[in-house]
Structures are given as C-alpha cells and as structure tokens.
Amino acid sequence: MSWFDTHCHLQTFLRKKELGPILQRAEDGGIKRMVTIGTSADDWEDYQTIAQKFPNRIDYSAGLHPGYVDQNWEGQLSCLENYWVSGKAPVALGEIGLDYFRLPKDGEQAEKIIFWQKEALRKQLGIARELACPVIIHSRSAFDDCVREIDHSGVDWKKVVFHCFTEGVGEISQLIERGGRASFTGIITFPKNEKLLEAVKYQGLERLMIETDSPYLAPVPHRGKRNEPSFISQIGDFLGNLFGQSIEQICWENSLKFYFN
C-alpha cells in the first residue's frame, strides 16, 4: 500500500514524545508519505527538523494560519521566506487563509481581525507567487473572500488546494473552473453529509486529494478520538467505496503532482 497523508500536524505528537509510535503505526498501515503543515513561527523550525530527519517520507509546509494572525502578524512573517533558502525547503506555503468562524462578538474588534487576516493572506500569497510554490488554503466561513483574494493575487490556481473542504457543489465548481482543487478529511465519513459527498463526486478523481488534518477530525469509526496519519487509509477506503474503485494509487499520484511538479 502507498497512502499519502497530504495534511497533518505532527507537532503535538513531537512535543508529547509520541512521534516514534505515530510514525511506526503509519508505516505499518502503508502510509508512505505525509506533509506536516505549518501554522505559525512556533512550528516551522520543528517541521523543518522533522523533514530533514525523515527525507522522502515527511515533508512540510510553512505559513501563518489565520487563527494565529494578530497585530504582530508582520513580525511572524519576517522570517518565513528564510525557510526556502536555508536548510530543507517547504513543499508548500500554508496553511494560510481566512477564518471568520470564531470572530469576537464585538463588531469593531472583529473588523480589526478580518483586516489583519486579509493583510496577512495578501502578503503570503505574494510570497507564494514569487516562489511559484503550492498554496494550502484554510477557509472557514470565508469562502468567497478567499477566492477573491486568490483571484487578485496572481497566484497560479493550479497550485492551490482548499484543505479540509466542507462546502458544496457550487463552491467546488468555482475552484475547478479556476484550475484549483479541494482535499477531504475524515469529515467525509460522517453521517448526514450529502452536500459534501456530492462535492467530492463533482470534483471527481482527477484532482482528488485526502488528508487526516490530524490530530483533529478523526474519521468514523474513531470520530471524537485523537486523529493520526495511520487513519488516512480509512478515509481512502470510504471514498473508494463511494467511487466504486480503489483510489489509493490515484490519490498518491495526484498528491505527488500537486506538491512536487
């Protein structure tokens, strides 16, 4: 087996000294490759170190997640580009984007955070355009604004993935017509999920990528428990049943092309 977890967060396991067993279970389960995703300056160095220790098995991205954007966002981004010129380089910039789900109730403060998020996103999209690297987008309750910012950025849409996609056919069709794609987490296995099932079928197999987003969003039958990369095969098996064929090799090839072509 050759599964590819295109989006996970290994820092939790690293800091709890559990990374060894986590990676062993992944190897035993046929997970041959994964990308651990940067969210702030707090994890970029950890991920570069992990990627250097496990070449051709673990890669990483670097970017400032909208949830970590505040008035000091420019300071965090001041060293971001250094990771592409010193040591093992990231394979993508991300995850970056907009998140309006947990904005403060105070309207003035909410507007301020949205402004910072958009400024940080524009700055990072500009860096990604210059680097011509893949971009991992986090979009929560902010789909239209994310699409608009990417449209204005000049980034090649073929290098854009909306991770942990939870929207419907209308939204995924906008990504496809621009050349972008969505990737899917264990949420796809949850019941009463017809909208998302229609979206993944609409995108089809040509662009399909899957991810655990671990340690979050464990798939059924582990829902509610801590997620880990070894569970990617269960997401893949679920989607294989949906499409009526094995998707293992398809996802492997799609993921390699996205990150390394």
C-alpha positions as a Markdown table, in Angstrom:
| # | Residue | x | y | z |
|---|---|---|---|---|
| 1 | Met | 0.0 | 0.0 | 0.0 |
| 2 | Ser | 1.1 | 3.6 | -0.7 |
| 3 | Trp | -1.1 | 6.1 | 1.0 |
| 4 | Phe | -0.2 | 9.8 | 1.2 |
| 5 | Asp | -1.5 | 12.0 | 4.1 |
| 6 | Thr | -1.3 | 15.4 | 2.4 |
| 7 | His | -2.1 | 17.4 | 5.5 |
| 8 | Cys | -1.3 | 16.6 | 9.1 |
| 9 | His | 0.1 | 18.4 | 12.2 |
| 10 | Leu | 2.9 | 16.4 | 13.9 |
| 11 | Gln | 4.0 | 19.0 | 16.5 |
| 12 | Thr | 1.5 | 17.7 | 19.1 |
| 13 | Phe | 3.0 | 14.2 | 18.8 |
| 14 | Leu | 6.5 | 15.5 | 18.8 |
| 15 | Arg | 6.1 | 17.5 | 22.0 |
| 16 | Lys | 4.4 | 14.7 | 23.8 |
| 17 | Lys | 7.3 | 12.4 | 22.7 |
| 18 | Glu | 4.9 | 10.2 | 20.8 |
| 19 | Leu | 6.2 | 10.8 | 17.2 |
| 20 | Gly | 8.0 | 7.5 | 17.0 |
| 21 | Pro | 5.0 | 5.3 | 17.7 |
| 22 | Ile | 2.8 | 7.5 | 15.5 |
| 23 | Leu | 5.1 | 7.1 | 12.5 |
| 24 | Gln | 5.5 | 3.4 | 13.2 |
| 25 | Arg | 1.7 | 2.9 | 13.0 |
| 26 | Ala | 1.6 | 5.0 | 9.8 |
| 27 | Glu | 4.4 | 2.8 | 8.3 |
| 28 | Asp | 2.6 | -0.4 | 9.4 |
| 29 | Gly | -0.6 | 0.9 | 7.7 |
| 30 | Gly | 1.0 | 1.6 | 4.4 |
| 31 | Ile | 1.3 | 5.4 | 4.7 |
| 32 | Lys | 4.4 | 6.1 | 2.8 |
| 33 | Arg | 4.4 | 9.9 | 2.7 |
| 34 | Met | 3.0 | 12.8 | 4.6 |
| 35 | Val | 3.2 | 16.6 | 4.7 |
| 36 | Thr | 3.2 | 18.2 | 8.2 |
| 37 | Ile | 1.6 | 21.6 | 7.9 |
| 38 | Gly | 3.0 | 24.8 | 9.4 |
| 39 | Thr | 0.6 | 27.2 | 11.1 |
| 40 | Ser | 2.9 | 29.8 | 12.8 |
| 41 | Ala | 6.5 | 30.6 | 13.5 |
| 42 | Asp | 6.1 | 28.4 | 16.6 |
| 43 | Asp | 6.2 | 25.2 | 14.5 |
| 44 | Trp | 8.1 | 25.9 | 11.3 |
| 45 | Glu | 11.5 | 25.0 | 12.7 |
| 46 | Asp | 10.2 | 21.8 | 14.3 |
| 47 | Tyr | 8.8 | 20.8 | 11.0 |
| 48 | Gln | 12.0 | 21.6 | 9.0 |
| 49 | Thr | 13.9 | 19.4 | 11.5 |
| 50 | Ile | 11.4 | 16.5 | 11.2 |
| 51 | Ala | 11.5 | 16.7 | 7.4 |
| 52 | Gln | 15.3 | 16.7 | 7.4 |
| 53 | Lys | 15.3 | 13.6 | 9.7 |
| 54 | Phe | 12.8 | 11.7 | 7.5 |
| 55 | Pro | 13.7 | 12.5 | 3.9 |
| 56 | Asn | 11.4 | 11.2 | 1.2 |
| 57 | Arg | 8.9 | 10.2 | 3.9 |
| 58 | Ile | 7.9 | 13.5 | 5.6 |
| 59 | Asp | 7.8 | 16.9 | 4.0 |
| 60 | Tyr | 6.5 | 20.2 | 5.5 |
| 61 | Ser | 4.9 | 23.5 | 4.7 |
| 62 | Ala | 5.3 | 26.9 | 6.3 |
| 63 | Gly | 2.7 | 29.6 | 6.7 |
| 64 | Leu | 0.7 | 31.7 | 9.1 |
| 65 | His | -2.7 | 30.2 | 9.8 |
| 66 | Pro | -5.5 | 32.9 | 10.1 |
| 67 | Gly | -6.2 | 31.7 | 13.6 |
| 68 | Tyr | -2.7 | 32.9 | 14.7 |
| 69 | Val | -2.9 | 36.3 | 13.0 |
| 70 | Asp | -2.9 | 39.3 | 15.3 |
| 71 | Gln | -1.5 | 42.8 | 15.4 |
| 72 | Asn | 2.0 | 41.2 | 15.3 |
| 73 | Trp | 1.5 | 39.2 | 12.1 |
| 74 | Glu | 4.2 | 41.1 | 10.2 |
| 75 | Gly | 6.8 | 40.1 | 12.7 |
| 76 | Gln | 6.0 | 36.4 | 12.4 |
| 77 | Leu | 6.2 | 36.6 | 8.6 |
| 78 | Ser | 9.5 | 38.4 | 8.6 |
| 79 | Cys | 11.4 | 35.1 | 8.7 |
| 80 | Leu | 9.0 | 33.0 | 6.6 |
| 81 | Glu | 10.9 | 33.2 | 3.3 |
| 82 | Asn | 14.1 | 32.1 | 5.0 |
| 83 | Tyr | 12.9 | 28.5 | 5.1 |
| 84 | Trp | 13.1 | 28.4 | 1.3 |
| 85 | Val | 16.7 | 29.4 | 1.3 |
| 86 | Ser | 18.2 | 27.7 | 4.3 |
| 87 | Gly | 18.0 | 24.0 | 5.1 |
| 88 | Lys | 15.3 | 21.7 | 3.7 |
| 89 | Ala | 12.7 | 23.9 | 2.0 |
| 90 | Pro | 9.0 | 23.6 | 2.5 |
| 91 | Val | 7.0 | 21.9 | -0.3 |
| 92 | Ala | 4.2 | 24.5 | 0.0 |
| 93 | Leu | 3.2 | 27.8 | 1.6 |
| 94 | Gly | 0.4 | 27.3 | 4.1 |
| 95 | Glu | -1.8 | 26.9 | 5.7 |
| 96 | Ile | -3.0 | 30.4 | 5.1 |
| 97 | Gly | -6.4 | 31.9 | 4.5 |
| 98 | Leu | -9.3 | 33.5 | 6.3 |
| 99 | Asp | -11.4 | 32.2 | 9.3 |
| 100 | Tyr | -14.5 | 34.1 | 10.3 |
| 101 | Phe | -15.9 | 31.3 | 12.4 |
| 102 | Arg | -14.6 | 32.4 | 15.8 |
| 103 | Leu | -14.6 | 36.2 | 15.5 |
| 104 | Pro | -15.2 | 38.2 | 18.6 |
| 105 | Lys | -18.8 | 39.4 | 19.2 |
| 106 | Asp | -17.6 | 43.0 | 19.4 |
| 107 | Gly | -18.0 | 44.3 | 15.9 |
| 108 | Glu | -15.1 | 46.7 | 15.9 |
| 109 | Gln | -12.7 | 44.0 | 17.2 |
| 110 | Ala | -14.0 | 41.6 | 14.6 |
| 111 | Glu | -13.4 | 44.0 | 11.8 |
| 112 | Lys | -9.9 | 44.6 | 13.0 |
| 113 | Ile | -9.1 | 40.9 | 13.0 |
| 114 | Ile | -10.6 | 40.4 | 9.5 |
| 115 | Phe | -8.4 | 43.3 | 8.3 |
| 116 | Trp | -5.3 | 41.7 | 9.8 |
| 117 | Gln | -6.2 | 38.3 | 8.3 |
| 118 | Lys | -6.7 | 39.7 | 4.8 |
| 119 | Glu | -3.4 | 41.7 | 5.0 |
| 120 | Ala | -1.5 | 38.6 | 6.2 |
| 121 | Leu | -3.1 | 36.5 | 3.4 |
| 122 | Arg | -2.2 | 39.0 | 0.7 |
| 123 | Lys | 1.3 | 39.2 | 1.9 |
| 124 | Gln | 1.7 | 35.4 | 1.9 |
| 125 | Leu | 0.0 | 35.0 | -1.5 |
| 126 | Gly | 2.5 | 37.5 | -2.8 |
| 127 | Ile | 5.4 | 35.4 | -1.4 |
| 128 | Ala | 3.8 | 32.2 | -2.9 |
| 129 | Arg | 3.5 | 33.9 | -6.3 |
| 130 | Glu | 7.2 | 34.8 | -6.2 |
| 131 | Leu | 8.2 | 31.4 | -5.1 |
| 132 | Ala | 5.8 | 29.7 | -7.6 |
| 133 | Cys | 5.1 | 27.1 | -4.9 |
| 134 | Pro | 1.9 | 25.3 | -4.0 |
| 135 | Val | -0.5 | 27.1 | -1.6 |
| 136 | Ile | -2.6 | 25.4 | 1.1 |
| 137 | Ile | -5.8 | 27.4 | 1.9 |
| 138 | His | -7.7 | 27.4 | 5.2 |
| 139 | Ser | -11.2 | 28.8 | 4.6 |
| 140 | Arg | -13.8 | 28.7 | 7.2 |
| 141 | Ser | -17.0 | 30.8 | 6.8 |
| 142 | Ala | -15.0 | 32.9 | 4.4 |
| 143 | Phe | -15.1 | 31.1 | 1.0 |
| 144 | Asp | -16.0 | 34.0 | -1.2 |
| 145 | Asp | -13.4 | 36.3 | 0.3 |
| 146 | Cys | -10.7 | 33.6 | 0.0 |
| 147 | Val | -11.5 | 33.1 | -3.7 |
| 148 | Arg | -11.5 | 36.8 | -4.3 |
| 149 | Glu | -8.1 | 37.3 | -2.7 |
| 150 | Ile | -6.5 | 34.5 | -4.6 |
| 151 | Asp | -8.0 | 35.8 | -7.9 |
| 152 | His | -6.4 | 39.2 | -7.2 |
| 153 | Ser | -3.1 | 37.8 | -6.1 |
| 154 | Gly | -1.8 | 36.4 | -9.4 |
| 155 | Val | -1.1 | 33.0 | -7.9 |
| 156 | Asp | -1.5 | 30.1 | -10.3 |
| 157 | Trp | -4.8 | 28.4 | -9.3 |
| 158 | Lys | -3.4 | 25.1 | -10.4 |
| 159 | Lys | -1.1 | 25.3 | -7.4 |
| 160 | Val | -4.0 | 26.0 | -4.9 |
| 161 | Val | -5.7 | 23.5 | -2.7 |
| 162 | Phe | -8.6 | 24.3 | -0.3 |
| 163 | His | -7.8 | 21.9 | 2.6 |
| 164 | Cys | -10.5 | 20.3 | 4.8 |
| 165 | Phe | -13.2 | 21.2 | 2.2 |
| 166 | Thr | -16.7 | 21.3 | 3.8 |
| 167 | Glu | -18.6 | 23.3 | 1.2 |
| 168 | Gly | -20.9 | 22.1 | -1.6 |
| 169 | Val | -21.0 | 21.7 | -5.4 |
| 170 | Gly | -21.4 | 25.4 | -6.0 |
| 171 | Glu | -18.2 | 26.2 | -4.2 |
| 172 | Ile | -16.1 | 23.3 | -5.5 |
| 173 | Ser | -17.2 | 24.1 | -9.1 |
| 174 | Gln | -15.7 | 27.6 | -8.6 |
| 175 | Leu | -12.4 | 26.0 | -7.6 |
| 176 | Ile | -12.4 | 23.6 | -10.5 |
| 177 | Glu | -13.2 | 26.2 | -13.2 |
| 178 | Arg | -10.2 | 28.2 | -12.0 |
| 179 | Gly | -7.9 | 25.2 | -12.0 |
| 180 | Gly | -7.8 | 24.7 | -8.2 |
| 181 | Arg | -8.9 | 21.7 | -6.1 |
| 182 | Ala | -10.1 | 20.6 | -2.7 |
| 183 | Ser | -8.8 | 18.0 | -0.3 |
| 184 | Phe | -11.0 | 16.0 | 2.0 |
| 185 | Thr | -10.7 | 14.9 | 5.7 |
| 186 | Gly | -12.4 | 12.4 | 7.9 |
| 187 | Ile | -15.4 | 14.7 | 7.9 |
| 188 | Ile | -16.4 | 13.0 | 4.6 |
| 189 | Thr | -17.1 | 9.8 | 6.6 |
| 190 | Phe | -19.6 | 11.4 | 9.0 |
| 191 | Pro | -23.3 | 10.6 | 8.5 |
| 192 | Lys | -25.8 | 13.0 | 7.1 |
| 193 | Asn | -23.2 | 14.5 | 4.8 |
| 194 | Glu | -24.9 | 14.5 | 1.4 |
| 195 | Lys | -23.7 | 18.0 | 0.4 |
| 196 | Leu | -20.1 | 17.1 | 0.9 |
| 197 | Leu | -20.5 | 13.7 | -0.8 |
| 198 | Glu | -21.9 | 15.5 | -3.8 |
| 199 | Ala | -19.0 | 17.9 | -3.8 |
| 200 | Val | -16.3 | 15.2 | -3.8 |
| 201 | Lys | -18.1 | 13.3 | -6.6 |
| 202 | Tyr | -18.4 | 16.5 | -8.6 |
| 203 | Gln | -14.7 | 17.1 | -8.3 |
| 204 | Gly | -14.1 | 13.5 | -9.3 |
| 205 | Leu | -10.9 | 11.5 | -9.3 |
| 206 | Glu | -8.6 | 13.7 | -11.4 |
| 207 | Arg | -7.9 | 16.2 | -8.6 |
| 208 | Leu | -8.8 | 14.1 | -5.6 |
| 209 | Met | -6.5 | 14.5 | -2.5 |
| 210 | Ile | -7.2 | 13.3 | 1.0 |
| 211 | Glu | -5.8 | 14.3 | 4.4 |
| 212 | Thr | -6.2 | 13.5 | 8.1 |
| 213 | Asp | -5.6 | 17.0 | 9.4 |
| 214 | Ser | -4.5 | 15.0 | 12.5 |
| 215 | Pro | -4.6 | 15.3 | 15.4 |
| 216 | Tyr | -8.1 | 16.7 | 14.6 |
| 217 | Leu | -11.2 | 15.3 | 12.8 |
| 218 | Ala | -10.7 | 11.6 | 13.2 |
| 219 | Pro | -12.8 | 9.6 | 10.7 |
| 220 | Val | -15.5 | 7.1 | 11.6 |
| 221 | Pro | -15.1 | 4.8 | 13.5 |
| 222 | His | -12.7 | 6.9 | 15.5 |
| 223 | Arg | -14.8 | 10.1 | 15.5 |
| 224 | Gly | -14.3 | 12.1 | 18.7 |
| 225 | Lys | -10.9 | 10.5 | 19.4 |
| 226 | Arg | -7.4 | 11.8 | 18.6 |
| 227 | Asn | -6.7 | 11.5 | 14.9 |
| 228 | Glu | -3.3 | 10.3 | 13.4 |
| 229 | Pro | -1.8 | 9.7 | 10.0 |
| 230 | Ser | -2.4 | 6.0 | 10.1 |
| 231 | Phe | -6.2 | 6.7 | 9.7 |
| 232 | Ile | -5.7 | 8.1 | 6.2 |
| 233 | Ser | -6.4 | 4.6 | 4.7 |
| 234 | Gln | -9.8 | 4.6 | 6.3 |
| 235 | Ile | -10.7 | 7.9 | 4.6 |
| 236 | Gly | -9.4 | 6.4 | 1.4 |
| 237 | Asp | -11.4 | 3.2 | 1.7 |
| 238 | Phe | -14.6 | 5.1 | 2.4 |
| 239 | Leu | -14.1 | 7.2 | -0.8 |
| 240 | Gly | -13.1 | 4.1 | -2.7 |
| 241 | Asn | -16.5 | 2.6 | -1.9 |
| 242 | Leu | -18.1 | 5.9 | -2.9 |
| 243 | Phe | -16.4 | 5.9 | -6.3 |
| 244 | Gly | -16.7 | 2.1 | -6.7 |
| 245 | Gln | -12.9 | 1.6 | -7.2 |
| 246 | Ser | -9.6 | 1.7 | -5.4 |
| 247 | Ile | -8.4 | 5.3 | -5.1 |
| 248 | Glu | -5.1 | 4.6 | -3.4 |
| 249 | Gln | -2.8 | 5.0 | -6.5 |
| 250 | Ile | -4.9 | 7.9 | -7.8 |
| 251 | Cys | -4.5 | 9.9 | -4.6 |
| 252 | Trp | -0.8 | 9.0 | -4.4 |
| 253 | Glu | -0.2 | 10.3 | -7.9 |
| 254 | Asn | -2.4 | 13.4 | -7.6 |
| 255 | Ser | -0.6 | 14.3 | -4.3 |
| 256 | Leu | 2.9 | 13.9 | -5.7 |
| 257 | Lys | 1.9 | 16.0 | -8.8 |
| 258 | Phe | 0.4 | 18.8 | -6.6 |
| 259 | Tyr | 3.4 | 19.1 | -4.3 |
| 260 | Phe | 6.3 | 18.3 | -6.5 |
| 261 | Asn | 5.5 | 19.2 | -10.1 |
